[in-house]
Amino acid sequence: MIKAIAIIPARYASTRFPGKPLVMINAKSMIMRVYEQALKAKSLKDVYVATDDVRIYNHVTENGGKVLMTSADHSSGTERCYEAFRILADQKKCFENEIIVNIQGDEPFIKPQQIDEITELFEYEDTEIATLKKQISNEADIADPNCVKIVSDIHGQALYFSRSPIPFVRDPGERLLKPGLYFRHIGLYAYRSDILTSICQISPSQLEIAEKLEQLRWLENGFKIRVGTTEYENIAIDTPEDLLKVTNIT
């Protein structure tokens, strides 16, 4: 089995939900729920939280987790993952050629199986970056800009990601939810460490700026993103209102 290191980027100063990693969900913080779910994945040999805030750092430490202090200047979780990887490599806690899984810190109910699914994609030796997709079952999601859509080729490589409905169905008589046509992007990434190094050295692209999707920068610069299909849905907590919806989930 392919083995990877998971890094969970967590910052305190969220615009829409300040202090989000430390909010409590049924007596346990969001960040520790993510951390403990990641520990259940069979494909991970280690899990770290990467933060820029001493409150998060102390909380994870006090609850028995592994945590790294990183810069407050990062513009994305990908950049924070890269710094965390460099810290671990410099401390001889990981190899230079690792697979790094970037787990969102606001998905407290992430399934360990999803982490294993994305790690398995590195069984293909040519996999540079990996992510997941899930077939859309709710027609309203197709037009929802907060639901990122993805199209991939027959070899499992991503062609494009968009907040718009892709593909566009020209014939209004076609069923929008035709099986295998519309897929939601699941925001879980994994990278070979040398590729992670490379993508953190390129500037934002026009497509990325337009759609506000950093993965378009990678595609636009010629990197390949292998896509696996999952049956599991993710529940992201972006706002306090989202938190109210999940208070009964354990």
Protein Blocks (a to p, Z undefined) as FASTA:
>chain_A
ZZddddddddfklfklghklmpceehiafklmmmmmmmmpmkbcbdcdddfbfklmmmmm
mnopacddddfkbcbfklmmmmmmmmmmmnopacfbdcdddddfklmkbcfklmmmmmmm
mmpmklmbdcdddddfbfklmmmmklccddddfkopafbdcfbdcdddfblmbcfklghk
accddfbddddfklmmmmmmcccdfklmmnopaklmmmmnopacdddddfbdcdddfbfk
lmmmmmmpZZ
